[in-house]
Amino acid sequence: MFTTGRLFEALIPALAQDYFLVIPTLDGYDPDEKTEYPGTGEELERVEACLKEKQVRELAAAAGSSLGAMLAWGLWQRRRLPIRRLVLDSPPFGWSAVQAAENTKSFWQLVQAVQAAPEAPNVFDAHYGEFGAEMRHSCRSLTRGTIRRSCETCFGPQLPRHIPGGGTKIILVYGGEDPNYQHRKKDLENRPDFSLVVKPGFGHCGFLMQSPLEFAKLLKEE
């Protein structure tokens, strides 16, 4: 949320020689387009259509961060495309629909503030450093509907007590300071059905943003 496919640009040098990369920007988040994020189901239909058009029949890895992580999770759940590795960065499992509604309100207020003063540093710059300007830029065309449906995708899905991997290696990645990790810490630890990677000292999406080449290693087969 609040970013484009450029979030993953720094991973390209570590992956491009060995993999065909598809790095989408979600509908509603490209400041040069007048689109809206349509919700989980329709967005995944578009992702799958794009992959089919490019004749991608299997994914060595699927990865996403925060909102993107929940979409990658949804893509895997649909089981229409074999995925060998599923890397979910800072996935916000376990929040309630009430939290989705509260975040819709607060996030929309943030977007309105950015749209009123797009060059003014704000919470994006404070929390995400060099990515702050790009995140502010992504807010230029955001609508309330995009924020509401994004929050519905993000906040509400629960992590099952057991995940039948079906041949997929599942990796959950969190910064030790990430509220999403702290919220479900006891439920995430000591699970045999996925690998948990916790990076001390990092916040929400911080490991991906600050150590992209190390993050890229998680996408490669062992």
C-alpha positions in Angstrom: 0.0 0.0 0.0 1.2 3.5 -0.8 3.8 2.4 -3.2 4.4 1.1 -6.8 6.4 -1.8 -8.3 9.5 0.4 -7.8 9.6 -0.9 -4.2 11.2 -4.1 -5.6 13.6 -2.4 -8.1 16.6 -3.0 -5.9 16.0 -6.8 -6.0 16.3 -6.9 -9.8 20.1 -7.2 -10.1 20.1 -10.2 -7.7 17.4 -12.0 -9.6 17.2 -11.0 -13.3 20.0 -13.3 -14.5 18.2 -16.4 -13.2 14.5 -15.5 -13.3 11.9 -13.9 -15.5 10.5 -11.2 -13.3 7.0 -9.8 -13.1 6.8 -6.7 -10.9 3.3 -5.2 -10.9 1.9 -2.0 -9.6 -1.5 -2.5 -8.1 -4.5 -0.8 -9.6 -5.1 2.5 -7.9 -1.5 3.1 -6.9 0.1 4.3 -10.2 0.0 8.1 -10.0 0.0 8.3 -13.8 -3.2 6.3 -14.2 -6.8 7.0 -13.2 -7.6 3.6 -11.8 -9.0 2.2 -8.6 -8.0 -0.9 -6.6 -11.0 -3.2 -7.2 -10.6 -5.6 -4.3 -8.8 -8.9 -3.8 -10.7 -11.1 -6.3 -10.8 -8.8 -9.3 -7.1 -7.7 -8.8 -6.0 -11.3 -8.7 -8.0 -12.1 -11.8 -6.0 -9.3 -13.5 -2.7 -10.6 -12.2 -3.5 -14.1 -13.4 -4.6 -12.8 -16.8 -1.3 -10.9 -17.1 0.7 -14.1 -16.2 -1.3 -16.1 -18.7 -0.7 -13.5 -21.4 3.1 -13.8 -20.7 2.8 -17.6 -20.9 3.8 -18.0 -17.2 2.5 -21.4 -16.1 4.4 -21.8 -12.9 6.1 -19.4 -10.4 9.5 -20.2 -8.9 8.5 -17.7 -6.2 5.7 -15.2 -5.5 6.3 -12.4 -3.1 4.6 -9.4 -1.7 4.9 -6.8 1.0 2.1 -5.8 3.4 -0.9 -5.4 1.1 1.0 -7.2 -1.6 1.7 -10.0 0.8 -2.0 -10.6 1.4 -2.5 -10.6 -2.4 0.3 -13.1 -2.9 -1.3 -15.2 -0.2 -4.6 -15.0 -2.0 -3.0 -15.9 -5.3 -1.5 -19.1 -3.7 -4.9 -19.9 -2.1 -6.6 -19.9 -5.4 -4.3 -22.8 -6.6 -4.6 -21.9 -10.2 -0.9 -21.5 -10.7 1.8 -23.7 -9.1 4.0 -21.6 -6.8 7.2 -23.2 -5.4 8.1 -20.5 -2.8 5.7 -18.0 -1.2 7.4 -15.1 0.5 5.1 -12.9 2.6 6.8 -9.8 3.9 5.1 -8.1 6.9 1.7 -9.8 6.3 -1.0 -8.2 8.5 -2.7 -11.5 9.5 -5.2 -11.5 12.4 -6.6 -8.0 12.6 -10.4 -7.5 12.7 -12.8 -5.9 10.3 -13.1 -3.1 12.9 -9.4 -2.4 12.4 -9.9 -2.3 8.6 -12.6 0.4 9.1 -10.4 2.4 11.5 -7.4 2.2 9.2 -9.6 3.2 6.2 -10.4 6.4 8.1 -6.9 7.2 9.3 -5.2 6.3 6.0 -7.7 8.4 4.0 -7.0 11.4 6.2 -3.2 10.8 5.5 -3.8 10.6 1.8 -5.9 13.8 1.8 -3.1 15.6 3.7 -0.5 14.4 1.1 -2.7 15.5 -1.8 -3.1 18.9 -0.2 0.7 19.3 0.3 2.5 16.7 -1.8 6.0 18.0 -1.3 5.7 18.3 2.5 7.6 15.6 4.4 5.2 13.5 6.6 4.9 10.1 8.3 6.1 8.3 5.2 9.4 10.1 5.3 9.7 9.6 9.1 9.1 5.8 8.9 10.4 4.9 5.5 13.3 7.3 4.8 14.3 7.4 1.2 11.1 5.8 0.1 9.0 8.6 1.6 8.9 10.8 -1.5 7.9 7.8 -3.7 5.1 6.9 -1.3 3.9 10.5 -1.2 3.9 10.4 -5.0 1.8 7.3 -5.1 -0.9 9.1 -3.2 -1.5 11.6 -6.0 -4.4 9.7 -7.6 -5.5 7.5 -4.6 -9.3 7.5 -3.9 -11.2 6.7 -0.8 -12.5 3.6 -2.5 -9.0 2.3 -3.2 -8.1 2.9 0.4 -11.2 1.1 1.7 -10.8 -1.9 -0.5 -7.1 -2.1 0.2 -7.8 -2.1 3.9 -10.4 -4.9 3.4 -7.7 -7.0 1.7 -5.1 -6.2 4.4 -7.0 -6.4 7.6 -9.3 -9.3 8.3 -7.8 -12.4 6.8 -6.7 -14.9 9.5 -3.7 -17.2 9.5 -5.1 -20.8 9.5 -4.0 -23.0 12.4 -2.5 -25.4 9.9 -1.5 -24.5 6.3 -1.4 -27.5 3.9 1.6 -26.4 1.8 0.9 -28.7 -1.1 4.5 -28.5 -2.3 4.9 -24.8 -1.6 7.6 -23.6 0.8 6.0 -20.7 2.7 8.1 -18.0 4.4 6.8 -15.2 6.6 9.2 -12.3 7.0 8.8 -9.6 9.7 10.9 -6.9 11.3 11.1 -7.5 15.0 9.5 -4.0 15.6 6.7 -4.6 13.1 3.3 -4.1 14.8 2.0 -7.0 12.6 4.6 -9.3 14.2 4.1 -8.1 17.7 0.3 -8.5 17.3 0.5 -12.2 16.5 3.9 -13.1 17.9 2.8 -16.1 20.0 0.7 -17.5 17.1 3.6 -17.2 14.6 6.4 -18.9 16.5 7.1 -22.6 16.5 4.9 -23.4 13.6 6.0 -26.5 11.5 4.0 -25.5 8.4 5.9 -22.4 7.5 9.3 -20.8 8.0 9.3 -17.6 10.1 12.1 -15.1 9.5 12.3 -12.3 12.1 14.8 -9.5 11.6 15.6 -7.6 14.8 15.7 -3.9 14.7 13.5 -3.5 11.6 10.0 -2.1 11.4 7.2 -2.7 9.0 8.6 -3.7 5.6 12.0 -2.4 6.8 14.1 -5.5 5.9 12.9 -5.4 2.3 13.5 -1.6 2.0 16.9 -1.4 3.8 18.4 -4.8 2.9 16.9 -5.7 -0.5 19.8 -8.0 -1.7 19.5 -10.0 1.5 15.7 -10.1 1.1 16.3 -11.4 -2.5 18.0 -14.5 -1.2 14.7 -15.6 0.4 13.2 -15.8 -3.1 15.8 -18.2 -4.4 15.5 -22.0 -4.0 17.8 -23.5 -1.4 
